[in-house]
């Protein structure tokens, strides 16, 4: 692609983004104005409720769409971002249909709201799995997490729209799948934490607690045990799970801070060969001079940092800023 074509493509994308944002602002302003007038005029009725629900749905779905578009632009889990744009777009259409359908505000709108919540929840659980899958790290676990999120979402939607909650077995199965999806997402978050070999035991113990909690949680959903000891053990494992997760995250942060402190506190010195007298020597950064012939040097050392967020780009597994996703 030529430079002119790339500039034209970038300009076209910017025009589309401006058009989208201006349309969004105009739609939000119109809905808000109508809602405020209806509320102040004291004419709160079914139509006002539909307008407020439309305003809320538009705001929520627009925010999610902007987040997906931003992630897609930064090439963060692009497959999931594309799926999210389509899924939330379809969901918004369903919600609006339920909202404005005659006699649908009571039942259909509630189902539309519940469907939106289920989609948002499972999409959030799919993000750490997609981030892991994109790097082809723990490939089987991340793919299983994405598949479980998709299956769980379908089962929840069936419960909402097909009234499958009348089947107790199906409702319990839906709950168990939700627990498994949550546990897989939790595990995908932890295996990405750069803890080092010294924290391997803590990672393994925390993952064991995750699945022990998931097993007991699933048993509580299916069997509904009444034993007091069961819930005591369940709570104790949950505490160990949460504590291990926090310790891993804190240890990773401390390790990162230690690396940065060690890097930035090291004196900036270089081994060079003087081009005049060919003497090999170690010189400090700045404007030193050759110890033999007096030739002056200008030595500037700059740390590699992200041009967008100033994150220190040092010893990274890939050429992409882990803070904002900008390639370098």
C-alpha positions, -999 to 999 in steps of 0.1 A, spaced: 0 0 0 14 34 -10 17 63 15 -10 82 -3 -34 53 -1 -26 48 36 -33 85 43 -65 83 24 -76 52 43 -68 68 76 -87 100 66 -117 78 57 -116 61 90 -114 94 109 -144 107 89 -165 76 98 -155 79 135 -165 116 135 -198 108 118 -205 80 143 -197 101 173 -217 131 161 -247 109 154 -244 94 188 -242 128 205 -273 140 186 -293 108 194 -284 110 231 -292 147 233 -326 142 216 -336 113 238 -324 132 269 -343 163 260 -376 144 254 -371 125 287 -364 157 307 -394 175 292 -417 145 300 -404 143 336 -407 180 343 -441 182 327 -453 155 350 -465 133 322 -447 102 332 -465 74 314 -457 43 294 -443 64 265 -420 82 289 -408 49 302 -401 36 267 -381 68 260 -360 64 291 -354 28 284 -343 37 248 -320 64 262 -304 39 286 -301 12 260 -285 36 235 -260 49 261 -250 14 273 -246 -1 238 -229 29 224 -203 28 252 -197 -9 246 -195 -3 208 -169 24 213 -148 1 236 -150 -27 211 -140 -4 183 -111 10 203 -99 -26 211 -102 -35 174 -82 -5 164 -54 -14 189 -56 -50 177 -65 -63 211 -84 -96 208 -97 -85 173 -118 -116 168 -138 -111 200 -140 -73 193 -157 -80 160 -180 -105 175 -189 -80 203 -197 -53 178 -221 -76 159 -236 -92 191 -243 -59 209 -256 -44 177 -281 -72 173 -289 -71 210 -297 -34 208 -321 -40 180 -338 -68 200 -340 -45 230 -356 -17 210 -381 -41 195 -390 -54 229 -393 -18 242 -416 -4 215 -436 -36 208 -473 -31 217 -479 -43 252 -443 -54 254 -430 -30 280 -438 -52 310 -425 -87 300 -406 -83 267 -386 -53 279 -376 -71 311 -364 -100 290 -345 -77 267 -327 -61 297 -319 -95 312 -305 -106 278 -283 -74 277 -270 -82 311 -262 -118 302 -244 -107 270 -223 -81 288 -214 -106 316 -203 -134 293 -185 -109 270 -165 -97 300 -156 -133 310 -145 -140 274 -120 -111 273 -92 -128 294 -97 -160 274 -95 -141 241 -63 -123 253 -47 -156 261 -59 -173 229 -46 -144 208 -11 -151 221 -14 -188 216 -6 -193 252 -24 -221 271 -43 -225 238 -65 -253 249 -76 -236 281 -83 -203 264 -103 -220 236 -123 -239 262 -130 -207 281 -143 -190 249 -164 -220 240 -179 -222 276 -188 -185 275 -206 -190 242 -225 -221 255 -233 -204 288 -247 -173 270 -269 -194 248 -282 -214 278 -290 -182 297 -308 -167 267 -329 -199 264 -338 -196 301 -349 -159 295 -368 -163 262 -380 -199 261 -390 -199 298 -367 -230 303 -364 -220 340 -395 -242 345 -371 -271 339 -351 -272 371 -325 -295 356 -318 -270 328 -316 -241 351 -291 -259 373 -270 -269 343 -270 -232 332 -257 -223 366 -230 -249 365 -218 -237 331 -217 -201 344 -195 -213 373 -171 -231 349 -170 -201 325 -161 -178 355 -134 -202 367 -118 -205 333 -117 -167 329 -102 -164 364 -76 -190 355 -68 -172 322 -61 -140 341 -38 -157 366 -16 -176 340 -8 -143 323 6 -128 355 44 -126 352 52 -141 386 84 -159 378 95 -194 388 95 -185 425 58 -180 425 49 -212 405 38 -229 437 15 -200 446 0 -201 411 -6 -238 412 -22 -236 447 -45 -208 436 -56 -226 405 -63 -257 426 -84 -235 449 -103 -220 419 -114 -255 407 -121 -267 442 -144 -237 447 -159 -243 413 -166 -280 422 -182 -272 455 -202 -243 440 -215 -266 413 -224 -292 439 -243 -266 459 -263 -257 427 -271 -293 418 -274 -310 451 -283 -282 475 -266 -297 505 -276 -286 540 -245 -297 558 -229 -268 577 -194 -283 572 -198 -281 535 -204 -244 534 -176 -238 560 -151 -256 537 -166 -238 507 -160 -204 524 -125 -213 535 -115 -223 499 -130 -191 486 -108 -171 510 -77 -190 499 -87 -184 463 -92 -146 467 -60 -143 488 -39 -163 464 -52 -142 435 -44 -109 453 -9 -121 463 0 -131 427 -11 -97 414 8 -78 441 39 -100 437 39 -94 400 36 -56 405 64 -56 430 86 -76 406 79 -51 379 87 -22 401 120 -39 412 130 -44 376 123 -8 367 141 5 397 171 -17 389 171 -5 353 167 32 360 192 32 389 220 16 369 247 42 358 245 50 321 279 39 309 292 25 276 323 6 265 335 24 233 366 25 211 379 60 204 379 65 166 410 87 168 434 67 190 415 34 190 417 32 228 390 10 243 375 26 274 343 30 295 327 64 294 297 79 311 267 93 292 268 130 285 298 148 270 329 129 281 362 129 264 388 103 255 412 97 284 441 93 260 437 118 231 410 141 245 385 136 217 351 147 230 320 126 226 282 132 229 265 101 243 228 102 247 209 72 261 171 71 260 149 43 274 124 27 250 91 40 260 56 39 244 49 70 223 13 70 234 13 62 272 50 65 281 51 28 293 87 15 296 91 -10 267 117 -33 282 120 -71 280 86 -76 265 75 -108 248 61 -90 218 64 -57 201 32 -42 215 28 -20 245 11 -40 273 -4 -9 288 -23 6 258 -18 -20 230 1 3 207 26 -16 184 62 -3 183 
